[in-house]
């Protein structure tokens, strides 16, 4: 495949890449696509170049991988960003291809989502956040696969990404913030972090059931009937996810992410002790991420402006959790 050295008997180029290598799925090789990264096969005790950076993938690439019964390909660390971009660009095709085993489609979703989460982590949180903090996010996404590695779940994820790309990115941003805040006081409950992380990621999926233009307009231009429709999206989201085997905490985060500490939220007007703290965290991080992202057509705010706006909504958010969000954003020490 490669042309930088004489090929061995299998048609591969002998080479020994330096540095860290990442495993990737052989199913992500899509004919008529160009990879901005080199791909390697493991052979005996070393690696051989399978496809060079910039090489056009062909049907022959796919057929050869099938004949060799390859479980993994490998990408160098310095090429991983380009691999992630390739995966983002082609993720919908991979998710919708039912000839690819479910676990491999789920693996593609995992890799793409980890990449988006890393972007959100590096954008939203201080530069000195340690590697263990992101490792927690990575593990959470991987553990979500026990709920999402199903045909029906992947179909919904594909629709969410296709029809609500910005909503999906916002969801990942909320997930990164929510898990980071929760981890300041939830120390030994990985299952809860996974459940809340999924709820944060999927919290706006119900918006796909409504006309997109409702969410592009300013709230004060909506009629009461239109406002009622907007406020139905949390319940619609639970409806979309009700057929999936999701934890109760995930569904609660989807249903209650617009509730407020003082009872002024929707859909139920629940307040205070009626709301689990993890739901309050998702609601708070949803508001913050929406403000700094400029969601629904609003001008993006700086982190300071967003926190000032949130503080001005007196009684709407739990003050202790707001302190924890500020501490997470600033790396200040909690008392």
N, C-alpha and C positions, 0 to 999 in steps of 0.2 A: 504493500500500500504506500509506504513512504518512499522517498527517492533520495534521501541523504546518505544512504549507505547500501552496500550490496544486500539483497534480500536473502533470507534463509530459505530452507526447503518448504516452509509453509507460506511463503510470499510476504512475510513480515520483515521489517527492518530491524536488525539487532541494534539495541541501544540500551543504555542504563541511565534513565532520567535521575537527576539529582533533586534533593529536597523532598518535601512531603507530597504524597499522592493521595487523592480522594477517590473512593469508589463511586462509580456512577452506573446507572442502569444501561444495559445494551439496547433496551427498547427505545431510548431517547435518540437513537440514530435514525433520522427521518430522511428518506431519499429526496433529492432536490433541495436540500438545505445545506448551507455552508457553516461549518463549525469554526468559530474563532479561537480554537484551542486544539491542542494535540491530544490524541487518544492513545492509550497504551493497553496492551494485553499482558497479563502475568503469564510467564512461561518458564517452567522449571524453577530456578532460583532467581530469576531476573524479570525484566520487562522488555517488551518489544513494541516498537512504534506501529500502531495499527492505522492511524489516519493523521496526516499532518495538519497543522493549523492552517486554516483557509482552504482546505480541501473540500470539494463538493461531495456530499454523501450520495451514494447511488444504491440501486437495488442490489448490486453485487456486495456492497458492504453489509446489508441486512442478511442476505443469503449466507454469506460466509460466517457471520456471527451465529446464525442458526445451525449451520453444519458443525461448527466447533463447539456448540452447546455452551456458549460463554455465559457465565453468571454475572460477571462484573467487568466493566472497563475502568480505566483509571485516568484521572486528569491531574496535572501538576497544580500545586497550590497557586502558582503565579498566573495560571490560566483560569482559576475557578470563577473569578468575577465574569469573565466572558462566557463561561459555561452557564452560569446563572442567568445571564442576559438571554442566551439562546433558549434556555428552558422557559423563561418568562414568555418569550416570543412565540413559543410552540406549545405551551402548556395545554391550551384548550384542545388542540388536535390530539394530544396524548391522552387527555382525560376522556375524550369522546370516542376513542378508538377501542371498541369492545373486544377486538381481537387481541389486545394486550391484556395479560393477566391483571386482575384487580390489584394485587399487591405491588405490581410494577407501576401502575398508574398512580397508586397511592404514594409510592416512593418518589415519583416525579413531583407530585403535589408537595410532599414533605420538603424536598430540596428547594423548590421555588419559594415556599413559604418561609423556610429558614432564612433564605437570602433577603426576602422583604423584611423579615423581623430584624435581621442584622442592620438593615438600613434605618429602620425605625429606632432601634436601640442606639445606634451611633448618632442619629440626628437629635433625638429627644433627651437623652441622658448624658451626664457629664463624661468627659473624655477619660476620666480616671476610674470609671466603673470597671470592676475587675472581671477577668475572664469567666470566673465562676458564675457571675450574674447572668452572662449570656448563655453559658452552658445550661443553666436552669431553663431558659427559654427554649433552647434547642431540644432538651429532653422532654419538655412539655409538648412541643409540636410532635415529636416522635411518638409519645404516649397517646396522643389524640388519635393515632391511626387505629387503635383497637376499637374505636367507635366509628371512624370515618372510612376505613378501608372496605367499603361495600359499594356495589354498583349504584344503589339508590343515593347514598351519601355523596359519591363522586359526581353523580349527575347534578345534584343540587349545588355542589361546590363549583362545578363547571358553569352552571347558569349564573351563579353569584359573581364569578370572575368575569364572565362574558358581558352580563347586563349591568353590573354594578362595580366596575373595576375600582373606582375611587372609594366606593363604600367598603370594598374588601380591604383596600390598603388602610383605610381609616380603622377598620376592625382590627387589623394586625397592630396598628399603632396603639389602640386602646388595650389590646391584649398585653403588649409589652409593658405599658405603664401599669396596668392593673396587677399583673403578676409581680412586678418590681415592688409596688407598694404593699401588696399582700405579704410578700416575703419578709417584710420588716417585722411582722408579728405572727405569721403562720410559719412555724419552723419545721413541723414534722407531719405534714399532711399533704403529700405529693398528689394524692387523688383529688383533693379540693382544688389545688392549683391548676391541675389539668382541666377539671370541670369548669372552673371560672374562666380559664384561658379560652376554652372553646366558646363559652357564652359571650365573652368580650369580642371574640373574632366574628361571631355570627350575629351579633346583636341587631344589626340593621337589615338582616336578610328579608324581613317582612316588607321592606320598602319596594322590593321587586314586584310585589303584588298590586302596586298602586301606580298611577301615572307619574312619571318622573318629573313632569313640570310642576307638580304640587310642591316638591321639595326644592325647586329652583327659585320659587317666589318668596318674597318677604312675608312673614306670618301676618302682618297687618293688612295685607292685600287679599287674604283668603276669606271666603265666606264661612259661616258657621259650619255648613255642611262639609266644606273642603277641609276645615280645621279638624272636624271629627274624623274624616278619612285619614288625615296625617296622624292623628293620635291613635289610630287603629293599628299602626304598623307593628308595635310590639306583639300584640295578640296574633296578628297575621304571621309574624315570624315564628311563634310557637307552633302555629298550625302547620307551617312548612316543615318544621323539624319534628313534628309529633310522631311521624312514622319511623324515625331513627332511634336507635337505642341509646339516647343521650342521658346523662345523669340529671337528676332533678335540679341540681344547682345550676347546670347549664341553661335549662329552660327558665329558671327563675331570673337569671341574668338577662336573658332575652326579653322576658315579659316586663321586668321592672326597671329597665335601665333609664327610664325617664321619670321615675318616682323621686320625690324630694323629701328631705328630712322633716320639713315643716308641713308636709301633706299637700303641697301645691302642684305636685306632678301628676302624671297619668300613666297607665289607664285606670288605676284603682284609687288614687289619692291616699295610698298608704303612707305612713309617716313613722319616724323614730324607731322604737323598738319593734315595730311590725316588720321592718326590713332587715334581713341579715346583713352583717357588716360587709360581706363580699359583694353584695348587690350595690351597696352604697359606694364601694370602691369603684366598681364598673361605671356607675352613674357619674361619679366625679371625674374619672379619667376620660369618659366619653365627652363630657363637656369641655375639658381642657384640650383634648386632642382636636376636637372640632373647632375650637377657637384659634389654635395656633396653625391649623391646617387651612382655615378659611372655608370650612364646610358650608354647603348649601349656598354658595355664591358670595359669602361674606368675605371681607378683606381679612387676610390672616393677621393675627395679633402676635406680638412678641410674647415670650413666656411671662415676662413681668406684667404686660397688659392683660394677658389671659387670667393670671392669678388675681390681679386687681379686680377684674370683672367678676370672677367667681366670689371673691370676698364681699363684693358689693351686694350680692344676692343673699342678704342676711337671713340666716336660718334655713337656707335651702340645702346646705351640705353639712355633714358631720365635721365639726371643727378639728377633732383629733385626727381624722383621716386626711383632712386638708393639710394639717401639719406634717403628716407622713408623706404626702405627695410632694410638698415643698422640700422636705428633707431629702427625698429621693432625687428630686431634680437638682438640688444644690449640694448633695453629699454632706449636709450638715448632720451633726450628731443628734440623735433623738434623746430626750431626757429619759 
